[in-house]
Amino acid sequence: DPRDAEIPTNIGGTYLALRLWKDAEPAELRALAIDPQKTLAAILLLTTRLNGTGNIDSAWRALNGFPQGITLIDSVVERGDVAHIINARVYLDVMERRFADAFQALEKEVADSDRGRLQQLAELVAVRLLAGQTEAAKSAGEEALPLLEARLRERPDDISAMTELSWVYLALGRNTDALRLSRQAADTLSIEKDALTGPSSQNGLAQIEARAGAPEEAIKRLRRLLSIPAGQVASIARLKIDPVWDPIRNRPDFQQLLSGPEQIGPNK
């Protein structure tokens, strides 16, 4: 059906995973031409531009036409890494290290359910950590902790809740718990089980490892992600600009990744 925006959206998502950036972009633009409010197409376009070139201005333009306050979170893909638990507009501010703007954007978000409010609280914890505001992150984490632990008791396989709670544990200085839960998320949704969404949880685990005292493991995991079709979460251009990697950025082995290869196209 030529009027079905879902088809070019999915085609673009496949090209994105393969790091075929120049093929992914027109597919997402075609989807948005069919349905200008196709949130997933806009998020994939934004991700294609960020991960393909690192051009944040170009990524911002993918959100033109979407009103402020709308939730721009990829609700289709399991939220295994920090970028998938934060509203896209907020994360672009984070990418530019405009943290005051990020907090303002967070305040404008409207949650229409208990789960939505809990997601916002987890978002706040993660952005506080990324901004280096450890005391404020801890305060927000203490509020979120019992709610997220209760959520996970109800839904033990909820990848998004695991990711959110991992970041809360990180904020509370409970690094061992953060690592344990993030590993559980990566095992629950492994690349072997799901080649498209599995990389998100592996990337999420690398993010926690980078901040919880396991940098060698984080870099080893990133090296693997760069060697497989995982362009939706990992690319050299993205590693260069994403603040989530700041704790390991100056390590020689991380710098080595930035000048190394990345897999383009399907596995040989």
N, C-alpha and C positions, 0 to 999 in steps of 0.2 A: 504494500500500500504506500504510494508516494507521499501521502499526507500523514503518515505515522511517524512522529518525531522520535519514537523509541528506537526505530531501526538505525538511523544515522548516529543517534546517541551511543548505542551499543557498539557500532562499528568504530566510532571515535575512541571509545574506551579500550577497545582491543588494540588499535594502533598506538594508543598512549602506553599501554603495558609493554608493547614491543619497542618503545622509544622511537617510533616512526612519527616524530613530531609534526612534520610537514604534511603527513597524511591525516593525522588526528584532527588538526585544526579545521580544515574545510568540512569534515564530517560533523563536528560539533556546531559549526556556524550554520550548516544546512539544517540541523535539528532546531536551532534557535530561530531560523527563518520560518520554519513550519509552526513552531510553538515558542513565541518569545518568552513565555513564562516557564519553560522547561528547566527547572532548577538544576537537575543533574547534568544537563548539557552545559550549562554555564559553569558549574563547578569543574567539570572535566576540561572545558576550554581554559579556564583559569589555571588548572593544574598542568595542562599541556604547555602553556606559556611559561609558567614558573619553572617547571622541571626541564623544559627544553632549552630555555635561554637564560633563565634567572632574571628576566625582565619584569619587575614588579609593576611598573606603570602599565604595561600591556596586559598583565593579569588583572589589574583593577578594571580595565575597560570591559572585561568579560562580564562584569556585574552591572554594567549600564542597563537601565530599564528595570532593575529590581529595586523596589522601594526599601528605604531604611527600615530596620526592625524585622524584616522578613528573615526567617530562619534559613540560613544558607549552609546547612550541614548535609553531607551526603548520607541520606537516610537509607540508601539501598545497600551500600557496602557496610559490613560490620566495622565498627569503629575501633580498630586495633591500635592506632597510633594517635599521638597528641593532636595532629592536624585534623583528625576525623572526629574529635570531641569538641572542637572549637569552631564557632561560626566562621565561615570563609572570610567575611569582611573584617572580623576581629583579627584573624590570623595574618591577613595582609598588613595590618598595622603592626603586628608583632614582627613580621618579616622586616619591616622598615625600622624596627626598634622605636616606633612611636607609641610607647606604652600608655601615655596619658590618653591618646586617641583611642587605643584599644579598650581601656577601662570605660571611657565615655560610650563607645559603641556597645559594650556589654550592658551598660545601664539602660540603653534604649531597647534592648531585646525584651519581647513580651512572651512570657510563658503562660500557656493556657491549660496546664495540667501539673500534677505533683511531680511526674517524671520530668516534665519540661523544666520545672524550677530546680530539681535536683541536678539536671544536666547543666543548668546555668551556674550552679554553685561549683560543680566540678570544673567547668570552664574557667571560673574565677580563680580557683586554686592553681590550675595549670598556667594561666597567664601571669599570675603573681610570681610563680616560680621562674618562668621564662624571663620575667622582668628583674629577677634577682631580689625580689621583695620577700625574703624568707619569713619574717615575722608575720606579715599580713597573710602570706600563704598558709602558715601554720594555723592562724586564727580561723580562716575560711575552712581549712582542712578539718579542724575540730568540729565545726558545725556539720560538715558533710559526712564525716566518718560513720556515725550510727545509722544514718539514712542509707548510705551506700552498702554498708554491711548487711542491713536488713533486706535491701533490694537483691543482693547476691544470695542470701539465704532462700529467698522466694524463687529466684531464677539463677541457679548455679552455673548455667552455661551462657549467661549474658556477657558477651565479649565487651560490649560498650561499658557495662558496669565494672568489669574487671579492669579495663583500661583506666577508667575514671578513678577507681579505688587505688590502683597502683600509684597514680599521681598524688592522691591524698596521703597515702603512706609515705611517699617521698617527702611531701611537705612537712610531715610530722617526724621526719628523721628515722622512720622505720624502714630502712633500706632493704633489710632481709625480707620483710613482708612484701615490699614493692617488687623485688626481684622474683620472689616465689609466685606471686599472683600474675605477674607479666609472663612468666614462663608457662604458667597454666593456660593463659589466653593463647599463647603461641602454639601450645600443644593441642588445645581444643580446636583451633582453626589453623591447621598447618598448611604449608604450601602443597604437600602431597594430597591433602583432602580437597583443597580448593586453590587452584593455581591463580585465580584472579583476585580473591580477597585474602588468601593466606599471607602474601607478602606484607600486608598492612600490620598484622600481629607480630611478624618477625621484625619489622621496622620499629614497632612500638617497644618490643623487648630491647632492641639496640638502644633506643632513647633512654629507657630506664637504666640499662647497664652503664651508659655513658655518664649518668648522674648518680649512680649508686655504688661507685667504686669498682666497676668491672669494665674498664675501658678497652682492654685487649679483646674481650668477648664481643663488645659492641663493634669494634672495627672489623673483626673476623666476620661478623654477621652482615655488616654493610658490604664487605667485599663480595660475599656470596650474592647479596641482593643485586649488586651491580653486574653480576655475571649471568643473571637469568632475566627473562621478561618480567620486570617489576618496575617499569617506568612510571607507574601511577604513584609510587611511594619513594623511589630512590633514583637519583641521577646525580651526576657530578655537579651540574649547574645548581641543583637544589642544595646539595651538601655545602656548597660554597657560601650560601646566603642564609640558611635556616638557623636561627638562634638556638634551637634545641640542641645543636651540636657544639655550642660554645665551650662547655667544660672540657672537651677533648680536642678542640680546634687546633691548638698549638703543638699537639703531639706529632712527632715526625711520621708515625705510621698513618695518622689521619691525613696529613699533608700529602703523603704518598698516594692515598686514594684519589686525591683531587687531580693528580697528574697521570693517573693510571687509566686503564680502559673501562668501558662499559659496553654491555651487550646491546647491539642494535639489531632489530629483527628477531625472527624466531630462533630457538636453539638449533645449532647445527647438528 
